[in-house]
């Protein structure tokens, strides 16, 4: 396959801020009709050095970093409790582009989690309360029965954010923008944190 959908990617075309550039590329992916333009593969490492990766949804992007939410008791939550270093990748096949992010995570304040949780659809809130994420469950029927019990418990009331659920913010120190080019000589432009600013470097493909 030859990548031909975009013109050459040059440094002077990029924002000096990688998070603003990421926001622009996510917007372009949305305009291109990607089903989940904010989906990113998040990689963590456990105490034994075993990496694991899964797709999560970017829920907020600001000057402070990239925000996602999960169960603190899940595999990724346990990994992050012991090692705050992460990597994340966005891939948009319709644009022949990817973005790689490396940095550290910090948990969001409880008040922030509660506010976001309250904005979620009721079904999603009940699901977050029900799920013992990453644990073995004998059958789907057992999970469904627990959901039914939780639904009855919160009937007529707004489900509250559980203590085991909340958000993380990735504070990046490296962000790489990759754009496909013909002949496999792809464009790779990397932002590297330098003091309070960023240095942009071109990497060989």
C-alpha positions in Angstrom: 0.0 0.0 0.0 1.2 3.5 -0.9 0.3 6.4 1.4 -0.7 9.3 -0.8 -3.6 11.2 0.8 -1.7 14.1 2.3 1.0 16.5 1.1 4.4 16.5 2.8 4.3 17.4 6.4 6.6 20.3 7.2 7.6 21.9 10.5 6.3 25.3 9.5 2.8 23.8 9.1 2.6 22.7 12.7 1.4 24.5 15.7 4.1 25.3 18.2 2.0 23.4 20.8 1.6 19.7 20.2 -1.7 19.5 22.0 -3.2 22.1 19.7 -1.8 20.2 16.8 -3.4 17.0 18.1 -6.7 18.7 18.5 -6.5 19.8 14.8 -5.7 16.3 13.7 -8.6 14.8 15.8 -10.9 17.3 14.2 -9.7 16.3 10.7 -10.3 12.7 11.6 -13.8 13.5 12.7 -14.4 15.4 9.5 -13.1 12.3 7.6 -15.9 10.2 9.1 -13.8 8.2 11.6 -16.2 6.3 13.9 -14.1 7.1 17.0 -11.6 9.8 16.1 -10.7 10.2 19.8 -9.9 6.5 20.3 -6.3 5.9 21.5 -4.4 2.8 22.3 -3.0 3.2 25.9 0.0 1.2 27.0 0.9 0.6 30.7 3.5 -1.6 32.4 2.9 -3.7 35.5 5.2 -4.2 38.5 6.8 -7.2 36.8 7.6 -5.2 33.7 4.9 -6.7 31.5 3.4 -4.2 29.2 -0.3 -4.2 28.2 -2.3 -2.1 25.8 -5.9 -1.4 25.2 -8.1 1.2 23.4 -9.6 3.9 25.5 -11.4 7.1 24.6 -9.8 10.5 25.0 -12.5 12.5 26.9 -10.8 15.9 27.2 -7.8 17.7 25.6 -6.3 20.9 27.1 -3.1 22.7 27.8 -2.8 20.4 30.9 -2.8 17.2 28.9 -5.0 14.3 27.7 -7.8 13.0 29.9 -9.4 9.5 30.0 -11.5 7.6 32.6 -11.4 4.1 33.9 -11.9 1.8 36.9 -9.0 2.3 39.3 -9.2 -1.4 40.2 -8.8 -2.6 36.6 -5.6 -3.9 35.2 -4.6 -0.5 33.8 -5.6 1.1 37.1 -3.3 -1.2 39.0 -0.5 -0.7 36.6 -0.8 3.1 36.9 -0.8 2.9 40.7 2.7 1.4 40.5 4.1 3.1 37.4 2.7 6.4 36.1 4.6 6.3 32.8 2.4 5.6 29.8 2.4 5.7 26.0 -0.7 6.3 23.8 -1.2 6.1 20.1 -3.9 7.4 17.8 -4.3 5.9 14.3 -6.6 7.2 11.6 -6.5 5.0 8.5 -8.7 7.4 6.4 -6.0 10.1 6.8 -3.0 7.8 6.8 -1.8 9.5 10.0 -0.9 8.5 13.6 0.2 10.3 16.7 2.3 8.8 19.5 2.3 10.3 23.0 4.7 9.5 25.9 4.3 10.9 29.3 3.1 10.4 32.9 -0.4 10.2 34.3 -1.8 11.9 37.3 -5.3 11.0 38.8 -7.9 13.7 38.6 -9.5 15.3 41.7 -12.6 13.5 43.1 -14.7 16.6 42.4 -13.7 16.5 38.7 -14.6 12.8 38.5 -18.0 13.3 40.1 -18.8 16.2 37.7 -17.9 14.2 34.7 -19.7 11.0 36.0 -22.9 13.0 36.4 -22.8 14.0 32.7 -22.6 10.4 31.5 -25.7 8.5 30.2 -27.5 6.7 33.0 -26.7 3.3 31.5 -23.0 4.1 31.5 -23.1 5.2 35.1 -24.9 2.0 36.2 -22.4 0.0 34.2 -19.4 1.6 35.9 -20.9 0.9 39.3 -21.6 -2.7 38.3 -18.4 -3.7 36.6 -15.5 -5.2 38.5 -13.3 -4.4 35.6 -10.6 -7.0 34.6 -11.7 -9.6 37.1 -12.8 -13.1 36.0 -16.6 -13.6 35.9 -18.1 -17.1 35.6 -20.9 -16.2 33.1 -22.5 -13.2 31.4 -25.7 -14.1 33.3 -23.9 -13.3 36.6 -22.8 -9.9 35.3 -26.3 -9.2 34.0 -27.9 -10.2 37.4 -25.5 -7.8 39.2 -26.5 -5.0 36.8 -30.1 -5.7 37.4 -29.5 -5.4 41.2 -27.6 -2.2 40.8 -30.4 -0.8 38.5 -33.0 -1.6 41.2 -30.8 -0.1 43.9 -30.6 3.3 42.1 -34.1 3.3 40.8 -35.5 6.8 41.1 -32.1 8.3 42.1 -29.1 9.6 40.2 -26.3 7.0 40.3 -23.3 8.4 42.2 -19.7 8.2 41.1 -18.1 5.1 42.9 -14.8 5.5 44.7 -13.2 3.0 42.4 -13.9 5.0 39.2 -12.3 8.2 37.9 -10.0 10.0 35.5 -6.4 10.4 34.7 -4.6 13.1 32.9 -1.6 12.3 30.7 1.1 15.0 30.9 3.2 14.4 27.8 6.9 15.0 27.4 7.0 13.7 23.9 4.4 13.8 21.0 5.2 12.5 17.5 3.1 13.2 14.4 3.4 10.6 11.7 2.1 11.1 8.2 2.2 8.4 5.6 4.2 9.1 2.4 4.7 7.1 -0.8 7.7 4.8 -0.9 7.5 4.3 2.9 9.6 7.4 3.5 7.0 8.7 5.9 7.1 12.1 7.7 7.8 11.9 11.4 7.9 15.1 13.4 8.4 14.9 17.1 7.8 17.5 19.8 10.1 17.0 22.8 9.7 18.9 26.0 12.5 21.4 26.7 12.0 23.5 29.8 8.7 25.3 29.5 8.5 24.8 25.8 8.8 22.3 23.0 11.5 21.5 20.4 10.3 20.0 17.1 12.6 17.4 15.5 12.3 15.5 12.3 12.9 11.7 12.6 13.9 9.3 9.9 11.1 6.9 8.9 
